[in-house]
Amino acid sequence: MRARLTLLLTIAAAVQAAMTPTALAAQPRPLRPTDLYRFRDVGAGRISPDGAWIAYTVTTVDSARDKSDSDVWMVSWDGSRTVRMTASPEGESNPRWSPDNRYLSFVSGRYESKGGQIWLLDRAGGEAVRLTSLKGGVAEYEWSPDGARIAVISHDPDPEEGKPDSLKTTSPKPIVIDRYAFKRDGDGYLDRRRDHIWIVDVATKKAEQLTTGDFDDRQVRWSPDGKRLAFVSEREGDPDRANNSDIYVVDATPGATPVRLTSWRGPDAGPVWSPDGARIAYLQGSEPELSAYTQNTIAIVSSTGGTPRLVAPTLDRDVSQLAWTTDGTALHVLLGDDRAQHLATVPLDGGVVSRMVDGRRVVTAFDVSRSGRIVVNTGTAQRSAEVHAWDGGTLRALTHVNDSVFAALQVATTEDVQFRNKDGQTVGALLVKPAGFDATKKYPLLLRIHGGPNGQDQHLYNFERELFAANGYLVLAVNYRGSSGRGQAWKKAIFADWGNKEVQDLLAGVDHAISLGFVDANRLGIGGWSYGGILTDYTIATTTRFKAATSGASSALQTSMYGTDQYIYQYENELGAPWKNPKLWEKLSYGFYRADKISTPTLYLGGEKDFNVPISGSEQMYQALTSLGVPTQLVVYPGQFHGITRPSFVRDRYERYLGWYAKYLMGVTP
């Protein structure tokens, strides 16, 4: 008896020990909405000229202040040392190295500065010193090769600048508008103030304006000898009425006249100088009318002018961010390809495109040092992106910002699935399964639709998909026609034909998921944001099979978007003006005109100040469903634009999603 009692006491002690906070913390748990306060975002790594250090930002969420804050960090190439460089509550961004490695610069609105300004942090020690005091702030900047000057893109100053805030509030001036494209999400109503190039002398802090005019300049880049600047601008005709930007070169002296290097009638962007300064590589977009479906091709032009040459014109995949190899024979690029994005090298002589970093992952950014060392930000569906060294042909993690967070969480399984659509084409998708998935059980399925439509669901950790999986849902993410990653024809398949082929692909994906045998066909949910919300409206107006929907930042009565959102160029060049092509506009508004066919309980959400897809679109659908007696609700987030950024609102949105789906798919009262 005593031996048995001793054994029981031993077991009880072991059970009690297993229940201690330390032991419980060691057991991975499901993701919760409040975990958004724990995750930190790692910004693009910037490698020092000598290749010894990598600067990056870490963005954290402050729940008490209900805002995000970014600080600059750096890590050594071997990963042995990590140093926090800034800690102000105002936040710092866009770190860059001076060519001599002496300074680490960044942009911040800290202390007395108005708007973002450039600050210099001397690596020998001491506090950061503000370099610029531009009234229009700093949008982007680049050091000259000798480190003596910095080229800056700054907005024309506000004529109201300098007046007391109290006077601006009590005596506001009328907003006078005279532009064709007169509003932009985040910026509000647009006036004639533009973005232009300034040159700042580092020693004297003197700033001189280099370009002027009723057009915007951006993406400024120094030539290797420091005598010229390449930049992107829209200077032909009325830039608001054309989807056309060109590459220009100008001497880096005030009063110099810019010279246009490209004449493609569509967008050219992203110039990068060759190591010898003789050529400029850049990205040539699609035809201007394909503004919503553009796909870049690599091009090269002489820095003194001439006929551009396309590089790898048959690649037919999404290309972004160019960087020359040190020998000038090839270009490193980001290559988007069917649910992934890789780091690739494209030879200039027409050789084979090689993928340096590939697999079921996403490379979000990369940087190359003068010595040829490369760092990349990359992640997978199981891990958010961190900074890695590309070392000897392999990836080596340099940052571990979210390791402790992931150690405490259960992570879902994300799989590639594919199926045939109505037209016999193969459609790619992701299927996310909850941790502990059991194929013998039936699970509710959420069809979550990405926006864009020029974008894709890909193998990168996605908080939303993981949160739904943690709450017992299968999540299906379909890269419908119109998505990126599958070539130009796949993108433009929906040109002037919205809500048709995409809905076919989405429903084909649901049918495929059901055929796998573990989906409860009576518990289907749907939802998305932006174009994902628009497709939600189209889909629930097409079928009644979904028992719950969430539609964020959406529109259905498309005619009402004309003149109220920021897409005037696309409308008139893809659809034609409403008075010229009313039947097409009515056809594309079937989500609204078939509101009486909708029976799916639908939650509508949006930002109060959204000029991208104005809240009026959600208001109209909410009003229609309310009139028809369909269960619905409208949530408006005050002060928010198209993207919801206030942390408490982000959390609120997740909780409302979960509550809405739980009510109609799980039978749970919120």
Secondary structure, DSSP 8 states (H G I E B T S, - for coil): -HHHHHHHHHHHHHHHHHTSHHHHHHS-B---GGGGGT--EE---EE-TTSSEEEEEEEEEETTTTEEEEEEEEEETTSS-EEE----TT-EEEEEE-TTS-EEEEEE--TT-SS-EEEEEETTSS--EE----TT--SEEEE-TTSSEEEEEEE---TTTTS-HHHHHHS--------SS-EETTTEE--S--EEEEEEETTT--EEE---SSS-EEEEEE-TTSSEEEEEE--SS-GGG---BEEEEEESSTT---EE----SSBEEEEEE-TTSSEEEEEE---GGGTTS---EEEEEETT----EEESTT--SEEEEEEE-TTSSEEEEEEE-SS-EEEEEEETTS---EEEE-SS-EEEEEEE-TT--EEEEEE-SSS--EEEEEETTEEEE---TTHHHHHTB---EEEEEEEE-TTS-EEEEEEEE-TT--TTS-EEEEEEE-SSSS----SS--HHHHHHHHTT-EEEEE--TT-SSS-HHHHHTTTT-TTTHHHHHHHHHHHHHHHTS-EEEEEEEEEEETHHHHHHHHHHTT-S--SEEEEES--S-GGGGTTTSS-HHHIIIII--TTT-HHHHHHTTHHHHTGGG--S-EEEEEETT-SSS-HHHHHHHHHHHHHHT--EEEEEETT--SS---HHHHHHHHHHHHHHHIIIII----
